[in-house]
Amino acid sequence: MKKYNKHIFICVNDRGSDNQRQSCAKCGGMDIRMKFVKLINKHGLKGTVRANKSGCLDVCELGPAIVIYPDEIWYTNVQLDDVDEIFQSNIINHKPVKRLVANDITWNKLQLLKELKN
Ligand code: FES
């Protein structure tokens, strides 16, 4: 038996305002997490769906980042306005939002961004 049907990890890592490196707290991670929490409560899914704060998911250049288990679906550059659609489609209807799901192009872009910094 699974503990949760869906377990959402939302990066809220905060490197502080002095740090030049991107972090998801700077670009809306906390608000995104709270919106998921509110939607879980609104739909009576507390206990079966959980929205956890996460530390850095190592995709900082493409944040805010979230990952949903057990599907292991990653979303990057998530905007607050995307949360309703992700919730309705991926959490309620078990269908990832294709236009927002990270894919090979996403990971290649991330790799390039990381190489440019080095
Ligand atoms: S700070 Fe969010 S992925 Fe690294």
Residues whose N, C-alpha, C, O or C-beta is under 5 A from the ligand:
A	BS01	FES	C11 N13 Q22 S23 C24 C56 L57 D58 V59 C60 G63 A65
